[in-house]
Amino acid sequence: VQLQASGGGWVQPGGSLRLSCAASGFALYHYAIGWFRQAPGKEREWVSCISDSGSTYYRDSVTGRFTISRDNAKNTAYLQMNDLKPEDTAVYYCAADPICKGTREYDYWGQGTQVTVSS
């Protein structure tokens, strides 16, 4: 069972990135997928979640800028991030669990992918 997060990088403020979370060893469609992020010196925080049925949830600071989605045929979930701000700089993680949660209690975790927003 493995989750692989990718797609991070450096972008200027106002730019966009799309993160991917690819699952292997299990069928992603059974699970909710959450995205988290951890900035230097800060605790890991919940960013967004998409349920197995496609319901989506976002933290207030990213609502309207980030879009979570999933492609069950590809066993992959995505986080489209637009209008990025320096405060979005963090290591981003994806996680899987039977239900969406705003806590870190997810069954499976991927490794992080670094997102840096600066000019």
C-alpha positions as a Markdown table, in Angstrom:
| # | Residue | x | y | z |
|---|---|---|---|---|
| 1 | Val | 0.0 | 0.0 | 0.0 |
| 2 | Gln | 1.6 | 3.2 | -1.1 |
| 3 | Leu | 0.7 | 6.8 | -1.9 |
| 4 | Gln | 3.0 | 8.9 | -4.0 |
| 5 | Ala | 2.7 | 12.7 | -4.0 |
| 6 | Ser | 4.3 | 14.6 | -6.7 |
| 7 | Gly | 4.1 | 17.9 | -8.6 |
| 8 | Gly | 5.6 | 20.3 | -6.2 |
| 9 | Gly | 8.1 | 22.9 | -7.2 |
| 10 | Trp | 8.9 | 26.6 | -7.1 |
| 11 | Val | 6.4 | 29.2 | -8.4 |
| 12 | Gln | 6.1 | 32.9 | -8.2 |
| 13 | Pro | 3.2 | 34.5 | -6.3 |
| 14 | Gly | 0.0 | 34.3 | -8.3 |
| 15 | Gly | 1.2 | 31.2 | -10.1 |
| 16 | Ser | -0.3 | 27.7 | -10.2 |
| 17 | Leu | 0.8 | 24.1 | -9.5 |
| 18 | Arg | -1.0 | 20.8 | -9.7 |
| 19 | Leu | -0.2 | 18.2 | -7.2 |
| 20 | Ser | -0.8 | 14.5 | -7.8 |
| 21 | Cys | -1.4 | 11.7 | -5.4 |
| 22 | Ala | -1.0 | 8.3 | -7.0 |
| 23 | Ala | -2.0 | 5.1 | -5.1 |
| 24 | Ser | -0.6 | 1.7 | -5.5 |
| 25 | Gly | -1.5 | -1.5 | -3.8 |
| 26 | Phe | -5.1 | -0.5 | -3.1 |
| 27 | Ala | -8.1 | 0.9 | -4.9 |
| 28 | Leu | -8.3 | 4.6 | -4.3 |
| 29 | Tyr | -12.1 | 4.8 | -5.0 |
| 30 | His | -12.8 | 3.2 | -1.7 |
| 31 | Tyr | -11.2 | 6.0 | 0.2 |
| 32 | Ala | -11.4 | 9.7 | 0.9 |
| 33 | Ile | -8.2 | 11.6 | 0.0 |
| 34 | Gly | -6.9 | 14.4 | 2.1 |
| 35 | Trp | -4.2 | 16.9 | 1.5 |
| 36 | Phe | -2.1 | 18.4 | 4.3 |
| 37 | Arg | 0.8 | 20.7 | 4.4 |
| 38 | Gln | 3.6 | 21.5 | 6.9 |
| 39 | Ala | 5.5 | 24.7 | 6.8 |
| 40 | Pro | 8.9 | 25.0 | 8.5 |
| 41 | Gly | 8.5 | 25.3 | 12.3 |
| 42 | Lys | 4.7 | 24.7 | 12.1 |
| 43 | Glu | 2.5 | 21.8 | 12.7 |
| 44 | Arg | 1.0 | 19.8 | 9.8 |
| 45 | Glu | -2.4 | 21.2 | 8.9 |
| 46 | Trp | -5.3 | 19.9 | 6.9 |
| 47 | Val | -5.9 | 21.6 | 3.5 |
| 48 | Ser | -8.6 | 19.8 | 1.7 |
| 49 | Cys | -10.4 | 16.5 | 1.3 |
| 50 | Ile | -12.4 | 14.7 | -1.3 |
| 51 | Ser | -14.7 | 11.9 | -0.2 |
| 52 | Asp | -15.2 | 8.6 | -2.0 |
| 53 | Ser | -18.4 | 10.0 | -3.4 |
| 54 | Gly | -16.8 | 13.2 | -4.6 |
| 55 | Ser | -17.8 | 15.7 | -1.9 |
| 56 | Thr | -15.1 | 18.3 | -1.4 |
| 57 | Tyr | -13.9 | 20.3 | 1.6 |
| 58 | Tyr | -11.4 | 23.1 | 2.0 |
| 59 | Arg | -9.8 | 25.1 | 4.7 |
| 60 | Asp | -10.9 | 28.7 | 4.5 |
| 61 | Ser | -7.5 | 30.1 | 3.4 |
| 62 | Val | -7.5 | 28.1 | 0.2 |
| 63 | Thr | -11.2 | 28.2 | -0.7 |
| 64 | Gly | -11.6 | 29.6 | -4.1 |
| 65 | Arg | -8.0 | 29.0 | -5.0 |
| 66 | Phe | -7.5 | 25.3 | -4.6 |
| 67 | Thr | -9.5 | 22.5 | -6.2 |
| 68 | Ile | -9.3 | 18.9 | -5.2 |
| 69 | Ser | -10.3 | 16.2 | -7.6 |
| 70 | Arg | -9.9 | 12.5 | -8.2 |
| 71 | Asp | -9.6 | 10.1 | -11.2 |
| 72 | Asn | -10.5 | 6.7 | -10.0 |
| 73 | Ala | -9.6 | 5.1 | -13.3 |
| 74 | Lys | -6.1 | 6.4 | -12.8 |
| 75 | Asn | -6.1 | 5.6 | -9.1 |
| 76 | Thr | -5.0 | 9.2 | -8.6 |
| 77 | Ala | -6.1 | 12.3 | -6.8 |
| 78 | Tyr | -5.1 | 15.9 | -7.5 |
| 79 | Leu | -4.8 | 19.3 | -5.9 |
| 80 | Gln | -4.9 | 22.2 | -8.3 |
| 81 | Met | -3.5 | 25.2 | -6.7 |
| 82 | Asn | -4.1 | 28.6 | -8.3 |
| 83 | Asp | -3.2 | 32.2 | -7.2 |
| 84 | Leu | -0.5 | 30.8 | -4.9 |
| 85 | Lys | 0.7 | 33.0 | -2.1 |
| 86 | Pro | 4.0 | 32.9 | -0.1 |
| 87 | Glu | 2.1 | 31.6 | 2.9 |
| 88 | Asp | 1.2 | 28.5 | 0.9 |
| 89 | Thr | 4.9 | 27.5 | 1.0 |
| 90 | Ala | 5.1 | 24.1 | 2.7 |
| 91 | Val | 5.7 | 20.4 | 2.2 |
| 92 | Tyr | 2.4 | 19.0 | 1.0 |
| 93 | Tyr | 1.3 | 15.4 | 1.9 |
| 94 | Cys | -1.6 | 13.3 | 0.7 |
| 95 | Ala | -3.4 | 10.8 | 2.8 |
| 96 | Ala | -6.1 | 8.2 | 2.5 |
| 97 | Asp | -8.9 | 7.2 | 4.9 |
| 98 | Pro | -12.4 | 5.7 | 4.6 |
| 99 | Ile | -13.9 | 9.2 | 5.4 |
| 100 | Cys | -12.9 | 12.8 | 5.2 |
| 101 | Lys | -11.5 | 14.2 | 8.4 |
| 102 | Gly | -10.1 | 17.5 | 9.4 |
| 103 | Thr | -7.6 | 15.8 | 11.7 |
| 104 | Arg | -4.4 | 13.9 | 10.9 |
| 105 | Glu | -6.0 | 10.5 | 11.7 |
| 106 | Tyr | -5.7 | 9.1 | 8.2 |
| 107 | Asp | -4.8 | 5.4 | 7.6 |
| 108 | Tyr | -2.3 | 5.9 | 4.8 |
| 109 | Trp | 0.2 | 8.7 | 4.1 |
| 110 | Gly | 2.4 | 9.5 | 1.2 |
| 111 | Gln | 5.7 | 11.2 | 1.3 |
| 112 | Gly | 5.7 | 15.0 | 0.9 |
| 113 | Thr | 6.3 | 17.2 | -2.1 |
| 114 | Gln | 7.8 | 20.7 | -1.6 |
| 115 | Val | 5.9 | 23.7 | -2.7 |
| 116 | Thr | 7.8 | 27.0 | -2.6 |
| 117 | Val | 6.1 | 30.3 | -3.5 |
| 118 | Ser | 8.4 | 33.2 | -3.7 |
| 119 | Ser | 9.5 | 36.0 | -6.0 |
